[in-house]
Amino acid sequence: MAATTMAVPQSEMPLSAHMRGKVGMWCLIAAESAIFSIFVVAYLYYAGKSLSGPTPAQVLEVPIFTSICLFSSSLTILVAEKALHIGNIKRFGAFWLLTIVLGVIFLLGTAREWHGLIYEKGLTISTNLFGTTFYSLVGLHAFHVIVGATGLTIIMIFTALGHVRQEHSERIGVFAMYWHFVDAIWVVVLSVVYFITR
Amino acid sequence: MYDAQPMSRPMVVSPERAGSRPLVQVLHDWIVTVDHKKLGVMYFSYGILFLVIGGVEASIMRAQLAVANNHLVSPETFNRLFTMHGTTMIFFAAMPIVFGFANYLMPLMIGARDMAFPRLNAWSFWMSALGGIILYFSFIGGSGLYGAGTAPDVGWFAYAPLTSPAFSVGHSTDYWIIGILVSGFGSIGTALNVLTTILCMRCPGMKLYRMPLFAWMNTVMAVLVLVAIGPLTAAQIMLLIDRYLGGHFFDTQAGGSAVIWMHFFWIFGHPEVYILVLPAFAIVSEVIPVFSRKPIFGYSIMVAATVSIGFISLGVWAHHMFTVGMTSYANAFFVASTAAIAVPTGIKIFNWLGTMWGGKIRYSVAMMFCVGFLCQFLIAGLTGIMLSAAPFDWQLGNSYFVVAHFHYVILGGIVMAVFAGVYYWFPKVTGKMLSETLGKWHFWLFVIGFHLTFDFMHIPGLLGMPRRIYTYDASRGWEIWNLIVSIGVIFQVLGILFWVVNLIITFYKGKKTGNDPWDAWTLEWSTTSPPPDYNFATIPVVRSRRPLWDSKHPEDPDWKYE
């Protein structure tokens, strides 16, 4: 009925079905950003309002090395994506693995930092407002890194088993967007927690 | 991908076949389905189930309040009733119903075969369903499986410090938190899906400015869900941290703030109103043109108004908090922004009236509900503007005037539009026409009941009756008004009964109807009723906002003028 033989050029539709993974991921990133922004607002609002110690200045050290690791992982995943795009699976695998390693180093750094805070400096989530907001915000980010690293590892296993091919580059690109997002959020968390309010 | 068969010859006629198969297999089909139409129907039915449950809770409360010094239910039970009523109606009745409409109709209207992510769609539905089950499990699990009647009792916005472990002993509040958290994940999934479907799955020629207004308004709804559910999720996570890990977010004794919970909740809570009302606008914007035999008046202005409502709705939340005490600057800002949102909303009302103006109006039941919507939503908007003035709100905040106002919005606006949508699209979903006679009974009983209840509910509010009290003294002078309010409920319940009977009778014995019983113009009416699994045998190509008008009137198509 409504179908006529008239041709409509594809250029009229800038976003077509093959773009849906990317668009969907952008939507997810928007929703996740909303969650993060509330935690950031809470952190900023409660900064300096703790009734007892320890304070951020007393216990926090800027995690320079692990932050560099996490930021570099955005570059290595980019190299991996480019390699897959041109069909170089070996190079893709190597840089994908490097991304995982960098992500895990970041998580180990967080674990070490938290261990020190809890057992040496006596700061837990229930110590004071700083503890509550610090562990919540940094922990929410760490949780996202864990989810991302798990996803990366699953794709790595598929790569090792030889299931990842050039035609998957678009899908893997969609997943890589999530990893970039996790890194970008760290820019915000790092500046708020370790620079602005310390 | 593309079938060679023409659209008018469907390959499968599913309902007849489904009837002859064993029940287990039919149920299995529904449970494993990823089809947007089945999921839409499931969302809708699930919403109706909770609408009835929430309605029963409301009826018990009205029975309790009908006379002074009543002891039908205990104060504790009354607290649980209003908490469950509010939570159920917003999260598990209204949201699933509007998602059901979006799910079923959106792909059909934009000429797509399914949503962008069919499996995510199923996941979202089951997450919402799980949320409702968790919330209602609190009745048996709220204080550890030893007794009934332990549902959450903290109110639907659960202000701190009432939710702290000291004041909410047991697990009932946790069921409330987790139920909403889980259904929130489902809502985000659906919103993501709706938005991606609209951006990526439109058929050739369906440019954004040719989309039906239904699609436009649901686009803005989806954006609002993505932005607004996050704060609620974050706040619920913080509350869980407070309750289980000894955090201090909302713990005033450790320097935390009870007011910031209000901010976080209402940053979600007010956009939520627009998340629910925009799909109602979407339904009205489809029904009124078809029954006025005119294209929608001021299409582009309607789109602009919708988008500006979306933006402004993100900056009005603290008008729920005038009585809490804010700075004069905050008060002034939220008074101004709240009053400002009336402008695009008013534009919409004028455009719907403009569509009807000079039209050849057919008063079928769907159109009657739309006219009811217009009148009642106007009044809801007017009391909204009254309450947007901070001094007025200081006087009447948290009184029955406010309760009457937001029920006017939700029942008088959103639910009326949903009824209109059901009468309009039921022939598409089932292939059968709902009875117009029973529909008129439904309409008049419901409208009379609605006005008895909610017109008169303003008065005890003006006389100073606060919301959420479980009984009151006879000397207050509130008794006669509360009695009238409660009598109205009987009419509403009767109206709903007529509706349910109508749905059931029509489903089994209704008379078959054609694919396009209303002589409508959007793409969903171009396929069979009910649509086949794949929606369209050939993907349609559109050249204007009313593709079916073009094909019915090739001598005078719309695209010549747009």
Interface residues (C-beta under 8 A of the other chain):
Chain A: M1 A2 A3 T4 M6 V8 Q10 E12 M13 L15 S16 A17 M19 R20 V23 G24 C27 L28 A30 A31 E32 S33 A34 I35 F36 S37 I38 F39 A42 Y45 Y46 K49 S50 L51 I125 S126 N128 L129 T132 T133 S136 L140
Chain B: P6 M7 S8 A116 F117 L120 I188 A191 L192 N193 L195 T196 T197 L199 C200 M201 R202 P204 G205 K207 L226 V227 A228 I229 G230 P231 T233 A234 A235 I237 M238 I241 D242 L245 G246 G247 H248 F249 A254 G255 G256 S257 I260 F264 I267 L523 S526 T538 I539 P540 V541 V542 R543 P547 L548 D550 S551
